[in-house]
Amino acid sequence: MNARFLIDECLSVALVAAAKARGFEADHVTHIGKAGWQDWNLVRFAVAHNYVMVTNNRRDFLKQYAKLEIHDGLVVLIPLAKRDEQIRLFGKVLEVFIARNADLINTLIEVASDGSVHLRSWNAEGHDIGHIAKPLW
């Protein structure tokens, strides 16, 4: 599996260990000197370095990724949860990556508080901008 995850600073650094335990590469924004970067800069960095971005900053990142022609994927953990809950929800994402052999180019993966995982196309050519304000699961 070639997926590389970039974990946003709004999420626990424990997600890096969770990804690595399942055989994925992962970095946390704060560990690679990108803490405090604007979202658009993080998006540009993630795309340039073939990262799947993982965040719970849904609105800003959906807007940024809707401008892209191609990206390796965007993961949004919907609830503002504590560390253990983040790990549980991120585990659901990792299961999807394993099942799909890490092939989620231009895909948005959203995980709700009940653990349900929702996938949809999300790039400049394939997205429903209304989904930003009102999720259509």
mmCIF file of the C-alpha atoms, coordinates in Angstrom:
data_MODEL
# 
_entry.id   MODEL 
# 
loop_
_atom_site.group_PDB 
_atom_site.id 
_atom_site.type_symbol 
_atom_site.label_atom_id 
_atom_site.label_alt_id 
_atom_site.label_comp_id 
_atom_site.label_asym_id 
_atom_site.label_entity_id 
_atom_site.label_seq_id 
_atom_site.pdbx_PDB_ins_code 
_atom_site.Cartn_x 
_atom_site.Cartn_y 
_atom_site.Cartn_z 
_atom_site.occupancy 
_atom_site.B_iso_or_equiv 
_atom_site.pdbx_formal_charge 
_atom_site.auth_seq_id 
_atom_site.auth_comp_id 
_atom_site.auth_asym_id 
_atom_site.auth_atom_id 
_atom_site.pdbx_PDB_model_num 
ATOM 1   C CA . MET A 1 1   ? 0.000   0.000  0.000   1.00 0.00 ? 1   MET A CA 1 
ATOM 2   C CA . ASN A 1 2   ? 1.460   3.307  -1.047  1.00 0.00 ? 2   ASN A CA 1 
ATOM 3   C CA . ALA A 1 3   ? -0.856  5.732  0.714   1.00 0.00 ? 3   ALA A CA 1 
ATOM 4   C CA . ARG A 1 4   ? 0.882   8.436  2.700   1.00 0.00 ? 4   ARG A CA 1 
ATOM 5   C CA . PHE A 1 5   ? -1.170  10.358 5.213   1.00 0.00 ? 5   PHE A CA 1 
ATOM 6   C CA . LEU A 1 6   ? -0.578  13.925 6.338   1.00 0.00 ? 6   LEU A CA 1 
ATOM 7   C CA . ILE A 1 7   ? -2.333  14.426 9.666   1.00 0.00 ? 7   ILE A CA 1 
ATOM 8   C CA . ASP A 1 8   ? -3.516  17.986 10.314  1.00 0.00 ? 8   ASP A CA 1 
ATOM 9   C CA . GLU A 1 9   ? -2.486  19.702 13.531  1.00 0.00 ? 9   GLU A CA 1 
ATOM 10  C CA . CYS A 1 10  ? -6.118  19.751 14.714  1.00 0.00 ? 10  CYS A CA 1 
ATOM 11  C CA . LEU A 1 11  ? -5.888  15.958 15.110  1.00 0.00 ? 11  LEU A CA 1 
ATOM 12  C CA . SER A 1 12  ? -3.944  13.781 17.522  1.00 0.00 ? 12  SER A CA 1 
ATOM 13  C CA . VAL A 1 13  ? -0.376  12.757 16.721  1.00 0.00 ? 13  VAL A CA 1 
ATOM 14  C CA . ALA A 1 14  ? -1.507  9.251  17.740  1.00 0.00 ? 14  ALA A CA 1 
ATOM 15  C CA . LEU A 1 15  ? -3.025  8.890  14.252  1.00 0.00 ? 15  LEU A CA 1 
ATOM 16  C CA . VAL A 1 16  ? 0.506   8.649  12.853  1.00 0.00 ? 16  VAL A CA 1 
ATOM 17  C CA . ALA A 1 17  ? 1.166   5.555  14.964  1.00 0.00 ? 17  ALA A CA 1 
ATOM 18  C CA . ALA A 1 18  ? -2.229  4.103  14.035  1.00 0.00 ? 18  ALA A CA 1 
ATOM 19  C CA . ALA A 1 19  ? -1.403  4.437  10.336  1.00 0.00 ? 19  ALA A CA 1 
ATOM 20  C CA . LYS A 1 20  ? 2.090   3.014  10.695  1.00 0.00 ? 20  LYS A CA 1 
ATOM 21  C CA . ALA A 1 21  ? 0.767   0.049  12.694  1.00 0.00 ? 21  ALA A CA 1 
ATOM 22  C CA . ARG A 1 22  ? -1.339  -0.862 9.629   1.00 0.00 ? 22  ARG A CA 1 
ATOM 23  C CA . GLY A 1 23  ? 1.570   -0.504 7.203   1.00 0.00 ? 23  GLY A CA 1 
ATOM 24  C CA . PHE A 1 24  ? 0.954   3.026  5.961   1.00 0.00 ? 24  PHE A CA 1 
ATOM 25  C CA . GLU A 1 25  ? 3.304   5.998  5.936   1.00 0.00 ? 25  GLU A CA 1 
ATOM 26  C CA . ALA A 1 26  ? 2.142   9.015  7.923   1.00 0.00 ? 26  ALA A CA 1 
ATOM 27  C CA . ASP A 1 27  ? 3.401   12.360 9.144   1.00 0.00 ? 27  ASP A CA 1 
ATOM 28  C CA . HIS A 1 28  ? 1.889   14.895 11.497  1.00 0.00 ? 28  HIS A CA 1 
ATOM 29  C CA . VAL A 1 29  ? 1.950   18.533 10.412  1.00 0.00 ? 29  VAL A CA 1 
ATOM 30  C CA . THR A 1 30  ? 3.658   19.583 13.649  1.00 0.00 ? 30  THR A CA 1 
ATOM 31  C CA . HIS A 1 31  ? 6.399   16.964 13.307  1.00 0.00 ? 31  HIS A CA 1 
ATOM 32  C CA . ILE A 1 32  ? 7.491   18.142 9.869   1.00 0.00 ? 32  ILE A CA 1 
ATOM 33  C CA . GLY A 1 33  ? 7.661   21.852 10.640  1.00 0.00 ? 33  GLY A CA 1 
ATOM 34  C CA . LYS A 1 34  ? 4.330   22.871 9.125   1.00 0.00 ? 34  LYS A CA 1 
ATOM 35  C CA . ALA A 1 35  ? 2.447   23.864 12.301  1.00 0.00 ? 35  ALA A CA 1 
ATOM 36  C CA . GLY A 1 36  ? 0.506   27.075 11.858  1.00 0.00 ? 36  GLY A CA 1 
ATOM 37  C CA . TRP A 1 37  ? 0.506   26.886 8.065   1.00 0.00 ? 37  TRP A CA 1 
ATOM 38  C CA . GLN A 1 38  ? -2.584  28.192 6.288   1.00 0.00 ? 38  GLN A CA 1 
ATOM 39  C CA . ASP A 1 39  ? -4.873  25.468 4.943   1.00 0.00 ? 39  ASP A CA 1 
ATOM 40  C CA . TRP A 1 40  ? -4.187  26.364 1.303   1.00 0.00 ? 40  TRP A CA 1 
ATOM 41  C CA . ASN A 1 41  ? -0.440  25.964 1.934   1.00 0.00 ? 41  ASN A CA 1 
ATOM 42  C CA . LEU A 1 42  ? -1.002  22.562 3.544   1.00 0.00 ? 42  LEU A CA 1 
ATOM 43  C CA . VAL A 1 43  ? -3.115  21.474 0.584   1.00 0.00 ? 43  VAL A CA 1 
ATOM 44  C CA . ARG A 1 44  ? -0.404  22.537 -1.848  1.00 0.00 ? 44  ARG A CA 1 
ATOM 45  C CA . PHE A 1 45  ? 2.225   20.698 0.223   1.00 0.00 ? 45  PHE A CA 1 
ATOM 46  C CA . ALA A 1 46  ? 0.077   17.549 0.503   1.00 0.00 ? 46  ALA A CA 1 
ATOM 47  C CA . VAL A 1 47  ? -0.550  17.437 -3.242  1.00 0.00 ? 47  VAL A CA 1 
ATOM 48  C CA . ALA A 1 48  ? 3.097   18.114 -4.131  1.00 0.00 ? 48  ALA A CA 1 
ATOM 49  C CA . HIS A 1 49  ? 4.264   15.290 -1.847  1.00 0.00 ? 49  HIS A CA 1 
ATOM 50  C CA . ASN A 1 50  ? 1.510   12.765 -2.669  1.00 0.00 ? 50  ASN A CA 1 
ATOM 51  C CA . TYR A 1 51  ? -0.124  12.807 0.741   1.00 0.00 ? 51  TYR A CA 1 
ATOM 52  C CA . VAL A 1 52  ? -3.704  11.962 1.596   1.00 0.00 ? 52  VAL A CA 1 
ATOM 53  C CA . MET A 1 53  ? -4.723  14.869 3.840   1.00 0.00 ? 53  MET A CA 1 
ATOM 54  C CA . VAL A 1 54  ? -6.491  13.951 7.105   1.00 0.00 ? 54  VAL A CA 1 
ATOM 55  C CA . THR A 1 55  ? -8.320  16.699 8.980   1.00 0.00 ? 55  THR A CA 1 
ATOM 56  C CA . ASN A 1 56  ? -11.486 17.601 10.817  1.00 0.00 ? 56  ASN A CA 1 
ATOM 57  C CA . ASN A 1 57  ? -11.485 21.101 9.337   1.00 0.00 ? 57  ASN A CA 1 
ATOM 58  C CA . ARG A 1 58  ? -14.167 20.076 6.884   1.00 0.00 ? 58  ARG A CA 1 
ATOM 59  C CA . ARG A 1 59  ? -15.377 23.337 5.353   1.00 0.00 ? 59  ARG A CA 1 
ATOM 60  C CA . ASP A 1 60  ? -11.973 24.854 4.526   1.00 0.00 ? 60  ASP A CA 1 
ATOM 61  C CA . PHE A 1 61  ? -10.423 21.696 3.114   1.00 0.00 ? 61  PHE A CA 1 
ATOM 62  C CA . LEU A 1 62  ? -13.450 20.779 1.001   1.00 0.00 ? 62  LEU A CA 1 
ATOM 63  C CA . LYS A 1 63  ? -13.289 24.228 -0.590  1.00 0.00 ? 63  LYS A CA 1 
ATOM 64  C CA . GLN A 1 64  ? -9.568  23.887 -1.282  1.00 0.00 ? 64  GLN A CA 1 
ATOM 65  C CA . TYR A 1 65  ? -9.794  20.355 -2.695  1.00 0.00 ? 65  TYR A CA 1 
ATOM 66  C CA . ALA A 1 66  ? -12.743 21.339 -4.935  1.00 0.00 ? 66  ALA A CA 1 
ATOM 67  C CA . LYS A 1 67  ? -10.255 23.510 -6.862  1.00 0.00 ? 67  LYS A CA 1 
ATOM 68  C CA . LEU A 1 68  ? -7.863  20.648 -7.671  1.00 0.00 ? 68  LEU A CA 1 
ATOM 69  C CA . GLU A 1 69  ? -7.738  18.615 -10.856 1.00 0.00 ? 69  GLU A CA 1 
ATOM 70  C CA . ILE A 1 70  ? -6.079  15.643 -9.147  1.00 0.00 ? 70  ILE A CA 1 
ATOM 71  C CA . HIS A 1 71  ? -5.124  14.668 -5.609  1.00 0.00 ? 71  HIS A CA 1 
ATOM 72  C CA . ASP A 1 72  ? -4.355  11.530 -3.619  1.00 0.00 ? 72  ASP A CA 1 
ATOM 73  C CA . GLY A 1 73  ? -7.407  11.875 -1.393  1.00 0.00 ? 73  GLY A CA 1 
ATOM 74  C CA . LEU A 1 74  ? -8.923  13.884 1.422   1.00 0.00 ? 74  LEU A CA 1 
ATOM 75  C CA . VAL A 1 75  ? -10.095 12.383 4.700   1.00 0.00 ? 75  VAL A CA 1 
ATOM 76  C CA . VAL A 1 76  ? -12.386 14.313 7.031   1.00 0.00 ? 76  VAL A CA 1 
ATOM 77  C CA . LEU A 1 77  ? -13.171 13.031 10.512  1.00 0.00 ? 77  LEU A CA 1 
ATOM 78  C CA . ILE A 1 78  ? -16.439 14.845 11.118  1.00 0.00 ? 78  ILE A CA 1 
ATOM 79  C CA . PRO A 1 79  ? -16.745 15.046 14.897  1.00 0.00 ? 79  PRO A CA 1 
ATOM 80  C CA . LEU A 1 80  ? -14.478 17.092 17.104  1.00 0.00 ? 80  LEU A CA 1 
ATOM 81  C CA . ALA A 1 81  ? -13.456 14.060 19.114  1.00 0.00 ? 81  ALA A CA 1 
ATOM 82  C CA . LYS A 1 82  ? -10.810 13.201 21.658  1.00 0.00 ? 82  LYS A CA 1 
ATOM 83  C CA . ARG A 1 83  ? -7.737  11.089 20.855  1.00 0.00 ? 83  ARG A CA 1 
ATOM 84  C CA . ASP A 1 84  ? -9.208  7.590  21.364  1.00 0.00 ? 84  ASP A CA 1 
ATOM 85  C CA . GLU A 1 85  ? -12.290 8.410  19.293  1.00 0.00 ? 85  GLU A CA 1 
ATOM 86  C CA . GLN A 1 86  ? -10.111 9.895  16.542  1.00 0.00 ? 86  GLN A CA 1 
ATOM 87  C CA . ILE A 1 87  ? -8.079  6.670  16.457  1.00 0.00 ? 87  ILE A CA 1 
ATOM 88  C CA . ARG A 1 88  ? -11.269 4.589  16.196  1.00 0.00 ? 88  ARG A CA 1 
ATOM 89  C CA . LEU A 1 89  ? -12.668 6.706  13.354  1.00 0.00 ? 89  LEU A CA 1 
ATOM 90  C CA . PHE A 1 90  ? -9.338  6.823  11.525  1.00 0.00 ? 90  PHE A CA 1 
ATOM 91  C CA . GLY A 1 91  ? -9.222  3.023  11.790  1.00 0.00 ? 91  GLY A CA 1 
ATOM 92  C CA . LYS A 1 92  ? -12.395 2.958  9.663   1.00 0.00 ? 92  LYS A CA 1 
ATOM 93  C CA . VAL A 1 93  ? -10.572 4.996  7.022   1.00 0.00 ? 93  VAL A CA 1 
ATOM 94  C CA . LEU A 1 94  ? -7.604  2.639  7.043   1.00 0.00 ? 94  LEU A CA 1 
ATOM 95  C CA . GLU A 1 95  ? -9.966  -0.295 6.482   1.00 0.00 ? 95  GLU A CA 1 
ATOM 96  C CA . VAL A 1 96  ? -11.311 1.446  3.369   1.00 0.00 ? 96  VAL A CA 1 
ATOM 97  C CA . PHE A 1 97  ? -7.791  2.049  2.070   1.00 0.00 ? 97  PHE A CA 1 
ATOM 98  C CA . ILE A 1 98  ? -6.895  -1.595 2.583   1.00 0.00 ? 98  ILE A CA 1 
ATOM 99  C CA . ALA A 1 99  ? -10.097 -2.789 0.887   1.00 0.00 ? 99  ALA A CA 1 
ATOM 100 C CA . ARG A 1 100 ? -9.511  -0.509 -2.106  1.00 0.00 ? 100 ARG A CA 1 
ATOM 101 C CA . ASN A 1 101 ? -5.786  -1.159 -2.272  1.00 0.00 ? 101 ASN A CA 1 
ATOM 102 C CA . ALA A 1 102 ? -5.126  2.508  -1.447  1.00 0.00 ? 102 ALA A CA 1 
ATOM 103 C CA . ASP A 1 103 ? -6.611  3.646  -4.761  1.00 0.00 ? 103 ASP A CA 1 
ATOM 104 C CA . LEU A 1 104 ? -8.668  6.657  -3.824  1.00 0.00 ? 104 LEU A CA 1 
ATOM 105 C CA . ILE A 1 105 ? -7.442  9.313  -6.250  1.00 0.00 ? 105 ILE A CA 1 
ATOM 106 C CA . ASN A 1 106 ? -9.748  12.369 -6.196  1.00 0.00 ? 106 ASN A CA 1 
ATOM 107 C CA . THR A 1 107 ? -11.852 10.824 -3.438  1.00 0.00 ? 107 THR A CA 1 
ATOM 108 C CA . LEU A 1 108 ? -13.276 12.460 -0.361  1.00 0.00 ? 108 LEU A CA 1 
ATOM 109 C CA . ILE A 1 109 ? -13.716 10.133 2.596   1.00 0.00 ? 109 ILE A CA 1 
ATOM 110 C CA . GLU A 1 110 ? -15.822 11.425 5.462   1.00 0.00 ? 110 GLU A CA 1 
ATOM 111 C CA . VAL A 1 111 ? -16.289 9.535  8.701   1.00 0.00 ? 111 VAL A CA 1 
ATOM 112 C CA . ALA A 1 112 ? -19.255 10.408 10.910  1.00 0.00 ? 112 ALA A CA 1 
ATOM 113 C CA . SER A 1 113 ? -19.387 10.031 14.693  1.00 0.00 ? 113 SER A CA 1 
ATOM 114 C CA . ASP A 1 114 ? -21.258 6.717  14.353  1.00 0.00 ? 114 ASP A CA 1 
ATOM 115 C CA . GLY A 1 115 ? -18.291 5.319  12.405  1.00 0.00 ? 115 GLY A CA 1 
ATOM 116 C CA . SER A 1 116 ? -20.072 5.326  9.057   1.00 0.00 ? 116 SER A CA 1 
ATOM 117 C CA . VAL A 1 117 ? -17.738 6.023  6.136   1.00 0.00 ? 117 VAL A CA 1 
ATOM 118 C CA . HIS A 1 118 ? -18.912 8.059  3.153   1.00 0.00 ? 118 HIS A CA 1 
ATOM 119 C CA . LEU A 1 119 ? -16.978 8.237  -0.131  1.00 0.00 ? 119 LEU A CA 1 
ATOM 120 C CA . ARG A 1 120 ? -17.557 10.583 -3.037  1.00 0.00 ? 120 ARG A CA 1 
ATOM 121 C CA . SER A 1 121 ? -15.653 12.072 -5.937  1.00 0.00 ? 121 SER A CA 1 
ATOM 122 C CA . TRP A 1 122 ? -14.155 15.414 -4.962  1.00 0.00 ? 122 TRP A CA 1 
ATOM 123 C CA . ASN A 1 123 ? -12.046 17.513 -7.313  1.00 0.00 ? 123 ASN A CA 1 
ATOM 124 C CA . ALA A 1 124 ? -12.465 20.405 -9.739  1.00 0.00 ? 124 ALA A CA 1 
ATOM 125 C CA . GLU A 1 125 ? -14.496 18.254 -12.129 1.00 0.00 ? 125 GLU A CA 1 
ATOM 126 C CA . GLY A 1 126 ? -16.502 16.066 -9.771  1.00 0.00 ? 126 GLY A CA 1 
ATOM 127 C CA . HIS A 1 127 ? -18.063 17.501 -6.649  1.00 0.00 ? 127 HIS A CA 1 
ATOM 128 C CA . ASP A 1 128 ? -21.316 18.890 -5.351  1.00 0.00 ? 128 ASP A CA 1 
ATOM 129 C CA . ILE A 1 129 ? -20.459 22.262 -3.811  1.00 0.00 ? 129 ILE A CA 1 
ATOM 130 C CA . GLY A 1 130 ? -23.697 22.113 -1.808  1.00 0.00 ? 130 GLY A CA 1 
ATOM 131 C CA . HIS A 1 131 ? -22.220 19.189 0.101   1.00 0.00 ? 131 HIS A CA 1 
ATOM 132 C CA . ILE A 1 132 ? -19.878 21.599 1.899   1.00 0.00 ? 132 ILE A CA 1 
ATOM 133 C CA . ALA A 1 133 ? -22.709 23.249 3.833   1.00 0.00 ? 133 ALA A CA 1 
ATOM 134 C CA . LYS A 1 134 ? -25.074 20.289 3.955   1.00 0.00 ? 134 LYS A CA 1 
ATOM 135 C CA . PRO A 1 135 ? -23.650 16.757 3.691   1.00 0.00 ? 135 PRO A CA 1 
ATOM 136 C CA . LEU A 1 136 ? -25.658 14.574 1.340   1.00 0.00 ? 136 LEU A CA 1 
ATOM 137 C CA . TRP A 1 137 ? -25.077 11.086 2.733   1.00 0.00 ? 137 TRP A CA 1 
# 
